[in-house]
């Protein structure tokens, strides 16, 4: 992952330094990736213009937050990103609803759950939006790696309305048989399943884990298998997406993080392929009541990709600080600000990398 990620390797693994392996090819006629390759039907609501316009929104948020990189003020950085993203949303011709945002209405002044955004209420296309104007507030305040401005968009009802609770997450990249990962299985069982599919030993598998005390048991089990472990300080959306990029060397993502970030990451995997499993975790009765308020009845349900992000959807992200997925916002000597973004669409499977140059943004 990023510059500050920690790599833990078992040097006794006999093939650790050998060549990397892709998933083993199946016998003729066997479909190894029915979930990863199946594309949803194109949405009549999510047109190509809107797909590209979403990049403008994440660019605005990233530029807003970038002015506070390394300043030690998480709240100020987040507030700047939120305000800039909201302004950008309200310039788009759409009738948007925030379904995952900065909190409930009494908790957030802007981009709260249920807030209407867009320049064409009741007239434009109805869009549900999941967003995180600054994924990695602590990262930004400390000038660490992998801070992003991210959003996902889908037709009305296309994204799970996830409450702001924890989610147990498990993700793998494209090219594997559907169901190869399962939250009902142990850490070791999931690692061995992926290793078998790749034709390698478990010690050749690399797993990305958020660096938190609550993940001590996961890390201990992975160490026992001799796996490579990438510990990231924050930013689990980028961590999940890393499983889709062979250049990162990451095979699996495991651990718990925010449920809203889980939906955002699932939308990205819906666009580029891969598998994701998520299960909401509740610390108290208040959190369970909040989930029921948002229409979630089965509190123990394990969600797959298509339940978190249904049908056609868009994912867009812009780097705030340099990371494994995107470069951060930079200011050139001539005062021009540059941004590095990615936008994806599930129906087409298209991924666009966008480098922007912005003048008059100071």
C-alpha positions in Angstrom: 0.0 0.0 0.0 1.2 3.5 0.7 4.6 4.8 1.9 3.6 4.3 5.6 2.1 0.9 5.3 3.8 -1.9 7.2 4.7 -5.2 5.5 5.0 -8.3 7.6 6.5 -11.3 5.8 7.3 -14.8 6.8 10.8 -15.3 5.4 10.6 -19.1 5.8 8.0 -19.4 3.0 9.8 -21.4 0.3 8.1 -19.6 -2.6 7.8 -16.1 -1.1 10.5 -14.7 -3.5 9.3 -16.7 -6.5 7.2 -15.4 -9.3 3.7 -14.1 -8.6 0.8 -16.3 -9.7 -2.6 -15.5 -11.2 -5.6 -17.6 -10.4 -5.1 -21.1 -11.8 -6.9 -21.6 -15.2 -9.8 -24.0 -15.0 -10.5 -27.0 -17.1 -12.4 -26.2 -20.3 -16.0 -25.2 -19.8 -15.6 -24.2 -16.1 -16.6 -20.7 -15.3 -14.3 -19.3 -12.6 -15.7 -15.8 -12.4 -19.4 -15.6 -13.1 -19.9 -12.9 -10.5 -16.9 -10.9 -11.5 -17.5 -10.8 -15.2 -21.3 -10.4 -15.3 -22.2 -6.8 -16.2 -25.5 -5.2 -15.2 -27.8 -3.7 -17.8 -27.0 0.0 -18.5 -29.1 2.4 -16.5 -31.1 4.9 -18.5 -30.5 7.4 -15.6 -26.7 7.1 -15.4 -25.7 8.6 -18.7 -22.2 9.1 -19.9 -22.2 12.8 -19.2 -23.2 12.3 -15.6 -20.5 9.6 -15.2 -17.8 12.2 -16.1 -19.4 15.0 -14.1 -19.0 12.9 -10.9 -15.3 13.4 -11.3 -15.8 17.1 -11.0 -17.4 16.5 -7.6 -14.6 14.4 -6.2 -12.0 16.8 -7.6 -13.7 19.7 -5.8 -13.7 17.9 -2.5 -10.1 16.8 -2.9 -8.9 20.3 -3.7 -10.9 21.7 -0.7 -9.3 19.2 1.7 -5.8 19.5 0.2 -5.3 23.0 1.5 -5.3 21.5 5.0 -3.0 18.6 4.4 -0.6 18.2 7.4 -2.2 21.0 9.4 -3.3 18.7 12.2 -7.0 19.7 12.0 -9.1 16.8 11.0 -12.4 18.6 11.5 -11.4 21.6 9.4 -10.1 19.3 6.5 -13.4 17.3 6.5 -15.5 20.5 6.6 -13.6 22.0 3.7 -14.1 18.8 1.6 -17.8 18.6 2.5 -18.6 22.2 1.6 -16.7 21.9 -1.7 -18.4 18.6 -2.6 -21.9 20.0 -1.8 -21.3 23.0 -4.0 -20.2 20.8 -6.9 -23.2 18.4 -6.5 -25.6 21.4 -6.7 -24.2 22.4 -10.1 -25.2 19.0 -11.7 -28.5 18.5 -13.5 -30.0 15.7 -11.3 -32.4 15.0 -8.5 -30.0 13.4 -6.1 -30.5 12.0 -2.6 -27.7 11.3 -0.2 -28.2 7.8 1.2 -24.8 7.4 2.8 -23.3 10.7 4.0 -21.8 12.6 6.8 -24.4 11.3 9.3 -28.0 11.8 10.2 -29.7 15.2 9.8 -29.2 16.2 13.4 -25.5 15.1 13.3 -24.3 16.9 10.2 -24.9 20.4 8.8 -24.3 19.3 5.1 -24.5 16.1 3.0 -26.5 14.4 5.7 -28.4 11.2 5.0 -31.6 12.2 3.2 -30.3 15.5 1.9 -31.4 16.5 -1.6 -28.6 17.6 -3.9 -28.5 18.6 -7.6 -29.7 21.5 -9.7 -32.9 19.9 -10.9 -35.1 18.7 -8.0 -38.1 16.8 -9.2 -37.0 17.3 -12.8 -33.6 15.7 -13.3 -32.7 12.0 -13.1 -33.3 10.5 -9.6 -29.9 9.4 -8.3 -29.0 7.8 -4.9 -25.5 8.8 -3.7 -23.1 7.4 -1.2 -20.2 9.7 -0.4 -17.2 10.3 1.8 -15.8 13.8 1.0 -12.7 12.9 2.9 -11.9 9.3 3.4 -9.0 9.5 5.7 -9.4 12.6 7.9 -6.6 11.6 10.2 -4.4 10.7 7.2 -4.9 14.2 5.8 -4.3 16.0 9.1 -1.0 14.1 9.4 -0.1 14.2 5.7 -0.1 10.4 5.4 -0.9 8.3 2.4 -4.1 7.1 0.7 -6.6 9.9 1.6 -9.3 10.1 -1.0 -12.5 12.0 -1.9 -15.0 9.3 -3.0 -18.5 8.8 -4.1 -20.8 6.1 -5.6 -24.0 6.8 -7.5 -26.8 4.6 -8.7 -30.5 4.7 -9.7 -32.9 5.3 -6.9 -32.8 2.2 -4.6 -29.5 1.0 -6.0 -27.3 1.3 -3.0 -27.7 -0.3 0.5 -28.7 2.4 3.0 -26.1 1.3 5.5 -26.2 2.9 9.0 -23.0 4.4 10.4 -21.9 1.2 12.2 -19.1 -1.2 11.8 -19.0 -3.8 9.0 -17.0 -7.0 8.8 -15.4 -7.0 5.4 -13.8 -9.6 3.1 -12.8 -8.9 -0.5 -10.9 -10.6 -3.3 -10.0 -9.4 -6.8 -11.5 -10.7 -10.1 -10.8 -14.0 -11.7 -12.0 -16.4 -9.0 -14.9 -18.8 -8.8 -18.0 -17.2 -7.3 -18.2 -17.9 -3.6 -14.5 -18.5 -3.1 -14.6 -16.2 0.0 -17.1 -16.4 2.8 -17.5 -14.6 6.1 -18.9 -17.9 7.5 -15.4 -19.4 7.1 -12.3 -18.8 9.1 -9.4 -16.6 8.2 -7.3 -19.7 7.4 -10.0 -21.3 5.2 -10.4 -18.2 3.1 -6.7 -17.8 2.6 -6.2 -21.4 1.7 -9.1 -21.2 -0.8 -7.5 -18.3 -2.6 -4.1 -20.0 -2.4 -5.5 -23.2 -4.0 -7.1 -21.2 -6.8 -3.8 -19.4 -7.5 -1.8 -22.7 -7.3 0.4 -21.3 -4.5 1.0 -22.0 -0.9 -0.9 -19.9 1.8 2.4 -18.2 2.6 2.4 -16.7 -0.9 -0.9 -14.8 -0.2 -0.8 -11.2 0.9 -3.6 -9.7 2.9 -4.4 -6.0 3.6 -5.7 -5.3 7.1 -6.5 -2.0 8.8 -4.0 -1.4 11.6 -6.3 -1.6 14.7 -6.1 -3.5 18.0 -9.4 -5.2 17.2 -7.6 -7.1 14.3 -5.0 -8.8 16.6 -6.6 -12.2 16.2 -6.8 -11.9 12.4 -3.2 -10.8 12.2 -2.1 -13.7 14.5 -3.8 -16.3 12.3 -2.3 -14.8 9.2 1.1 -14.8 10.7 0.6 -18.5 11.6 0.0 -19.2 7.9 3.1 -17.2 6.9 1.1 -14.7 4.9 2.3 -11.3 3.9 0.4 -8.6 5.7 0.0 -5.0 4.6 -1.2 -2.9 7.6 -2.7 0.4 6.6 -3.2 3.2 9.1 -6.5 4.4 7.6 -8.5 4.5 4.4 -10.0 1.1 4.0 -11.8 2.0 0.7 -8.4 2.2 -1.0 -7.5 -1.0 0.9 -10.4 -2.9 -0.6 -9.9 -1.6 -4.1 -6.2 -2.6 -3.9 -7.3 -6.3 -4.3 -8.3 -5.5 -7.9 -4.9 -4.2 -8.9 -2.2 -6.8 -9.5 0.5 -4.1 -9.1 -0.2 -3.8 -5.4 0.5 -7.5 -4.8 -2.5 -7.7 -2.4 -4.8 -10.8 -2.7 -7.3 -10.3 0.0 -8.7 -7.6 2.3 -9.9 -8.6 5.7 -11.2 -6.9 8.8 -13.8 -4.5 10.2 -14.3 -0.8 9.3 -17.2 1.6 8.7 -20.2 0.2 6.9 -20.6 3.3 4.7 -17.1 2.8 3.4 -18.0 -0.9 2.8 -20.8 0.2 0.4 -18.4 2.6 -1.4 -15.8 -0.1 -1.9 -18.4 -2.6 -3.0 -19.6 -0.1 -5.7 -16.0 0.1 -7.0 -15.7 -3.7 -7.1 -19.0 -3.9 -8.9 -17.5 -1.8 -11.6 -14.2 -3.6 -12.1 -14.8 -7.1 -10.9 -14.0 -9.0 -7.7 -16.0 -10.3 -4.8 -17.0 -8.6 -1.5 -18.7 -9.9 1.6 -20.0 -7.7 4.3 -21.8 -8.2 7.6 -23.0 -5.3 9.8 -21.7 -5.4 13.4 -23.6 -3.7 16.3 -22.1 -2.6 19.6 -25.3 -1.9 21.4 -29.1 -1.7 21.1 -29.0 1.9 19.8 -27.1 0.8 16.8 -29.5 -2.1 16.1 -32.4 0.3 16.4 -30.7 2.7 13.9 -30.3 -0.2 11.4 -34.0 -1.1 11.7 -34.9 2.5 11.1 -33.1 2.3 7.8 -35.0 -0.8 6.8 -32.5 -3.5 7.8 -34.4 -6.4 9.5 -31.9 -9.3 9.3 -29.1 -7.9 11.6 -26.9 -11.0 10.9 -27.2 -11.0 7.2 -24.0 -11.5 5.1 -24.3 -9.2 2.0 -22.6 -9.8 -1.3 -21.6 -7.3 -3.9 -24.9 -7.3 -5.8 -26.9 -6.6 -2.6 -24.7 -3.6 -1.6 -24.6 -2.1 -5.0 -27.4 -3.2 -7.3 -27.5 -3.0 -11.0 -25.6 -0.2 -12.8 -23.6 2.2 -10.6 -20.8 4.7 -10.8 -17.7 5.0 -8.6 -15.5 8.0 -8.6 -12.5 9.0 -6.5 -9.8 11.7 -6.4 -6.6 11.5 -4.5 -6.1 14.0 -1.7 -2.7 12.7 -0.6 -0.4 10.3 -2.6 -1.4 6.7 -2.3 -1.4 3.3 -3.9 -4.5 4.0 -6.0 -4.1 7.7 -6.9 -1.7 10.6 -6.6 -2.6 13.5 -4.3 -3.4 17.1 -5.1 -0.3 19.1 -6.2 0.3 22.8 -6.7 2.7 23.7 -9.5 5.1 26.6 -9.5 2.7 28.5 -11.8 -0.1 28.0 -9.3 -2.0 25.4 -11.2 -3.4 22.6 -9.1 -3.3 19.1 -10.5 -5.6 16.2 -9.5 -5.5 12.4 -10.1 -8.9 10.7 -10.3 -10.6 7.5 -11.4 -14.2 7.0 -12.5 -15.8 3.6 -13.2 -19.1 2.4 -14.4 -20.5 -1.1 -13.8 -22.6 -1.5 -17.0 -19.7 -0.9 -19.3 -16.9 -2.1 -17.1 -15.0 1.1 -18.2 -12.4 2.6 -16.0 -11.2 6.1 -16.8 -8.1 7.7 -15.2 -8.4 11.4 -15.2 -5.6 14.0 -14.7 -7.0 17.4 -14.1 -5.4 20.8 -14.2 -7.3 23.5 -12.2 -6.8 27.2 -12.4 -8.3 29.9 -10.2 -8.9 27.4 -7.3 -6.9 29.2 -4.6 
